[in-house]
Amino acid sequence: MKVNLPIPAGWRLFFEQLYRRLYRQLTSPWTKLAVLVVLAVVVTRKELTFTFSVNGGNLFGSRASVFSSQHEEAPLATFADYTPSKRNWTTRELQQLAYVKDYRQIALREMATHGIPASITLAQGLLESGTGRSTLATRNNNHFGLKCFSKQCSKGHCSNHSDDHHKDFFRIFSKPEESYLAHSKLLQNDRYRKLFTLKRTDYKGWARGLSRAGYATDPNYANKLIRLIEGLELHRLDK
């Protein structure tokens, strides 16, 4: 049984007026604008939250890549990390330290990539290039006495220099960094394979191993490398 209760006229009038006011308020341009603003804020916050939580790595990666591009020349280990303890340097030692400062970043990268101690790379570079001042280093950008054994060299690939033999040909590089990369590639040969069983911090073992493998004909080659490493404290870069 359905019962219809009468609504007092005063209440009916009140609800009708309330409805009209609410309708006008909700359909007014200002209300619509406010709703759009609130929705935009909510949606934006959700998108930001989703981006940071799900794709945050890319955002921070982009930031890091920008920073890296601005500092792409920053060394893997700052020169401040390599500060020999003694201070009374000779003129020759100061020249050697300047060479180390110029090429230590490359040596550190080669150590990280190929496992060759940075101290060994720099000591060989210093010794073979005469601290970067030898004819082979200045003309050929060849800092490691790297010879050419190819029988089909293109023009500019190598040149003849006076050495142990009258007709030795040495590689030509467009910049010193290329000779560092070629040096690392050379040490990947089977002749030097045993060196990579040594610890990276065993610079004495590396120096003696290079000498035994025939890297140079000088019988004092290993001792010269060791003296350079210890005198300039290059072993600090291997840690």
C-alpha positions, 0 to 999 in steps of 0.5 A: 500500500503506497502512502503519499504524505503531503509536503508542506508548501513552505518546505516545497518552496524552500527546496525549490529555491535551494535547487535553483540556487545550486543549479545556477551555481553549478552551471555558472562559468566560474564554477566550471572554471574552478572544476577544470582547474581542480581536475587539471591539478589532480591529473597533473599530480597523478602524472608526476607521481606516475612518472617519478615512481615508474619512470623516475630512473629515466628522469634522473638518468637524463639529468645525469647525462646532462651533467656528464656532458658538461663534465665529460672531461672529468677524470675517473680519479682526480689529480688530488687523489694522486698526490705524492708525499714528497715535495722536493721535485727535480725539474725532470720529475716535475716534467714527468708529473705534468705528463702523468697529469695529462694522460692519467685519465686515459690510463685509468680508463684503460685500466677499467676497460682492460685491467692493465694497471694505470701505473704500468701504462703511464710508466711505459708511456713516460719511458718509451716517449721520453716524457712525451718529448721523443721524436717518435712521440712528437712526430708520430704521437706514438708513446709506446714505441709501437712498431708496424708489422704490416706488409701492406701499409697505407700512406701515413700508417707508419714511418721509419726511425732509427732504433735497434735496427736500421729498418724499423717502422713505427706506427703513426697516430693522429693523437697520443690517445690512439697510441694508448688504445693501441698499447692496450690492444697489443697487451691482449696478445697471447704473449702477454696473457699471463700478466692478466693473472696478476693482481692489478696492484702488482706493478712489480710483477707486471713490469717483470712480466713485460720484460720477460715477454720481450716488450723491450730489448733493454735488460733493465726495462723492468727496473726502470719501470719500477723506479718510475712507479715508485719514484712518482708513486704511480701505484696509488692510481691502481687502487 
